[in-house]
Amino acid sequence: MSRAKTPPRATTPHRAAASPKAAAERARPTRRAFDRDQALAAALREFWTNGYDTTSIAALTAAMGIRPPSLYAAFGDKRQLFDEAVDLYTRTYGAAPPHGPDARSALAGLLRHLAADYTDPSHPPGCLIISAATNCGPDSQDIKTKLRAMREDTKAAIASCIRSDIAAERLPADTDADKLAAFYAAVVQGMHQQACDGADHTTLQHIADTAMAAWPTPPSNDPTSTSD
């Protein structure tokens, strides 16, 4: 009996070498499937509305339209995301330090700005820097410290303006700059709470006007004594 012939083995066609362009395409990092800036803006609104501690990762990812792995890959963790949100807030919403030709006009301008900003319907009411650490627990005391320091910086800027006016004899020499600055910082915090409680722009502007009526009487030789 003759031996059956073994059928020829099929050969695999030789695969052409990938072109340099194709290799580069494969090596290129995959682009994120979301807009990072929009996601950060959504996170800011969550922190602004609910505070740091009470804003969960689940709430953040739902608002940002992403999954937790994407949040961690893009922002690190919740704390790092909050830091970026605070930075975005100070660049886009937070009031600039008081400035003007004199302390009274600078403070009046600041309070007018806050009366409008705290009641602006396009974003949550009030101020993130005041409210975000209100209910922070023991594990989030660094957040509380960070935001308190930012508020203290604003108070110090107000006191600096007042000292400049004392030196320029636009305020009585015995004016206590630190106490007066603390008073206006308290007015700012009160305006924030009023806005969160539903007060409108007009109400906050009345508060601002009343606060400015408490400004120390300038020396009689001061030409800016009747300015706002």
DRENVO-923857 format. One record per residue (C-alpha): residue number from 1; x, y, z. Coordinates in nm, 3 decimals. Last residue first. Example, Ala and Ser with C-alpha at 12.3 -4.5 7.8 and 13.67 -1.06 7.14 Angstrom:
<atoms>
2_1.367_-0.106_0.714 .
1_1.230_-0.450_0.780 .
</atoms>
This chain:
<atoms>
228_-1.800_10.711_4.831 .
227_-1.663_11.067_4.858 .
226_-1.775_11.329_5.114 .
225_-1.456_11.342_5.322 .
224_-1.232_11.324_5.015 .
223_-1.094_11.679_5.059 .
222_-0.972_11.599_5.414 .
221_-0.936_11.920_5.620 .
220_-1.232_11.830_5.844 .
219_-1.065_11.507_5.952 .
218_-1.255_11.200_5.838 .
217_-1.560_11.070_6.028 .
216_-1.511_10.699_6.079 .
215_-1.707_10.473_5.843 .
214_-2.032_10.355_6.000 .
213_-2.234_10.485_5.703 .
212_-2.031_10.241_5.493 .
211_-2.196_9.950_5.675 .
210_-2.541_10.093_5.605 .
209_-2.463_10.121_5.234 .
208_-2.335_9.762_5.222 .
207_-2.644_9.630_5.402 .
206_-2.865_9.825_5.159 .
205_-2.669_9.670_4.871 .
204_-2.733_9.325_5.016 .
203_-3.106_9.389_5.025 .
202_-3.108_9.521_4.668 .
201_-2.915_9.219_4.539 .
200_-3.160_8.969_4.685 .
199_-3.162_8.784_5.017 .
198_-3.222_8.409_4.984 .
197_-3.065_8.261_5.298 .
196_-2.740_8.198_5.109 .
195_-2.736_8.569_5.018 .
194_-2.787_8.667_5.382 .
193_-2.504_8.435_5.484 .
192_-2.263_8.594_5.235 .
191_-2.369_8.944_5.337 .
190_-2.292_8.851_5.698 .
189_-1.947_8.728_5.601 .
188_-1.876_9.055_5.420 .
187_-2.003_9.259_5.716 .
186_-1.778_9.056_5.947 .
185_-1.480_9.142_5.725 .
184_-1.592_9.505_5.752 .
183_-1.579_9.492_6.132 .
182_-1.246_9.306_6.133 .
181_-1.097_9.580_5.912 .
180_-1.216_9.846_6.159 .
179_-1.061_9.655_6.448 .
178_-0.730_9.612_6.265 .
177_-0.711_9.975_6.149 .
176_-0.774_10.125_6.493 .
175_-0.839_10.492_6.413 .
174_-0.651_10.721_6.658 .
173_-0.494_10.932_6.383 .
172_-0.833_11.022_6.240 .
171_-0.879_10.915_5.878 .
170_-0.777_11.091_5.556 .
169_-0.458_11.195_5.729 .
168_-0.240_11.028_5.461 .
167_-0.096_10.794_5.725 .
166_-0.447_10.712_5.847 .
165_-0.557_10.652_5.489 .
164_-0.268_10.412_5.426 .
163_-0.351_10.235_5.751 .
162_-0.707_10.182_5.626 .
161_-0.587_10.030_5.300 .
160_-0.356_9.795_5.492 .
159_-0.642_9.692_5.719 .
158_-0.850_9.596_5.416 .
157_-0.560_9.390_5.275 .
156_-0.519_9.220_5.614 .
155_-0.887_9.124_5.613 .
154_-0.848_8.976_5.265 .
153_-0.543_8.777_5.376 .
152_-0.736_8.658_5.682 .
151_-1.006_8.521_5.452 .
150_-0.745_8.327_5.256 .
149_-0.591_8.196_5.579 .
148_-0.933_8.077_5.693 .
147_-0.973_7.892_5.363 .
146_-0.645_7.701_5.405 .
145_-0.702_7.628_5.775 .
144_-1.048_7.484_5.711 .
143_-0.911_7.268_5.431 .
142_-0.630_7.151_5.658 .
141_-0.893_7.060_5.917 .
140_-1.037_6.801_5.681 .
139_-0.984_6.478_5.875 .
138_-1.131_6.624_6.193 .
137_-1.458_6.715_6.022 .
136_-1.533_7.012_5.797 .
135_-1.884_7.152_5.830 .
134_-1.824_7.517_5.740 .
133_-1.523_7.447_5.517 .
132_-1.679_7.541_5.182 .
131_-1.880_7.836_5.314 .
130_-1.652_8.137_5.345 .
129_-1.410_8.070_5.057 .
128_-1.698_7.950_4.838 .
127_-1.879_8.284_4.873 .
126_-2.250_8.355_4.856 .
125_-2.509_8.215_4.621 .
124_-2.445_7.935_4.369 .
123_-2.381_8.052_4.011 .
122_-2.568_8.223_3.725 .
121_-2.823_8.368_3.969 .
120_-2.580_8.642_4.086 .
119_-2.673_8.716_4.448 .
118_-2.324_8.692_4.600 .
117_-2.175_8.869_4.298 .
116_-2.397_9.177_4.305 .
115_-2.368_9.250_4.677 .
114_-2.002_9.145_4.656 .
113_-1.922_9.411_4.396 .
112_-2.100_9.681_4.593 .
111_-1.908_9.573_4.905 .
110_-1.574_9.596_4.725 .
109_-1.655_9.936_4.576 .
108_-1.752_10.076_4.916 .
107_-1.434_9.934_5.064 .
106_-1.213_10.094_4.798 .
105_-1.403_10.424_4.817 .
104_-1.348_10.437_5.192 .
103_-0.985_10.324_5.175 .
102_-0.873_10.593_4.931 .
101_-0.796_10.627_4.560 .
100_-0.922_10.275_4.498 .
99_-0.844_9.913_4.565 .
98_-0.993_9.637_4.776 .
97_-0.838_9.297_4.705 .
96_-1.002_9.127_4.406 .
95_-1.335_8.957_4.464 .
94_-1.354_8.585_4.395 .
93_-1.551_8.479_4.090 .
92_-1.320_8.386_3.801 .
91_-0.961_8.363_3.921 .
90_-1.040_8.302_4.289 .
89_-1.297_8.037_4.196 .
88_-1.061_7.858_3.957 .
87_-0.796_7.841_4.230 .
86_-1.055_7.707_4.475 .
85_-1.159_7.443_4.221 .
84_-0.796_7.342_4.166 .
83_-0.750_7.296_4.542 .
82_-1.075_7.099_4.555 .
81_-0.953_6.863_4.283 .
80_-0.632_6.809_4.477 .
79_-0.835_6.723_4.787 .
78_-1.068_6.490_4.597 .
77_-0.784_6.295_4.436 .
76_-0.531_6.319_4.154 .
75_-0.707_6.553_3.911 .
74_-0.710_6.385_3.568 .
73_-0.634_6.023_3.655 .
72_-0.829_6.033_3.981 .
71_-1.134_6.185_3.814 .
70_-1.110_5.943_3.521 .
69_-1.096_5.645_3.757 .
68_-1.405_5.782_3.939 .
67_-1.625_5.791_3.625 .
66_-1.707_6.111_3.437 .
65_-2.002_6.343_3.377 .
64_-1.865_6.617_3.604 .
63_-2.185_6.639_3.811 .
62_-2.209_6.261_3.846 .
61_-1.836_6.234_3.917 .
60_-1.861_6.495_4.191 .
59_-2.169_6.348_4.356 .
58_-2.011_6.001_4.364 .
57_-1.685_6.144_4.497 .
56_-1.885_6.295_4.780 .
55_-1.945_6.661_4.861 .
54_-2.034_6.679_5.231 .
53_-1.676_6.739_5.340 .
52_-1.594_7.016_5.095 .
51_-1.904_7.232_5.099 .
50_-2.243_7.163_4.938 .
49_-2.312_7.440_4.687 .
48_-1.962_7.575_4.633 .
47_-1.809_7.225_4.633 .
46_-2.061_7.108_4.374 .
45_-2.028_7.426_4.167 .
44_-1.648_7.390_4.164 .
43_-1.677_7.029_4.048 .
42_-1.883_7.142_3.749 .
41_-1.621_7.403_3.660 .
40_-1.351_7.136_3.686 .
39_-1.541_6.907_3.448 .
38_-1.584_7.192_3.201 .
37_-1.211_7.265_3.211 .
36_-1.121_6.897_3.171 .
35_-1.340_6.844_2.866 .
34_-1.415_6.474_2.849 .
33_-1.307_6.165_2.652 .
32_-0.947_6.212_2.748 .
31_-0.706_6.166_2.457 .
30_-0.521_5.836_2.427 .
29_-0.146_5.886_2.440 .
28_0.033_5.860_2.100 .
27_0.232_5.539_2.069 .
26_-0.016_5.374_1.831 .
25_-0.023_5.682_1.608 .
24_0.357_5.693_1.607 .
23_0.374_5.332_1.492 .
22_0.129_5.407_1.212 .
21_0.341_5.702_1.097 .
20_0.662_5.501_1.109 .
19_0.500_5.241_0.880 .
18_0.420_4.902_1.021 .
17_0.614_4.615_0.866 .
16_0.413_4.411_0.619 .
15_0.281_4.086_0.750 .
14_0.423_3.784_0.565 .
13_0.138_3.558_0.454 .
12_0.096_3.261_0.680 .
11_0.178_2.934_0.507 .
10_-0.055_2.642_0.478 .
9_0.120_2.310_0.514 .
8_0.118_2.094_0.196 .
7_-0.102_1.793_0.219 .
6_0.078_1.481_0.343 .
5_0.076_1.218_0.071 .
4_-0.076_0.890_0.160 .
3_0.172_0.605_0.183 .
2_0.134_0.337_-0.091 .
1_0.000_0.000_0.000 .
</atoms>
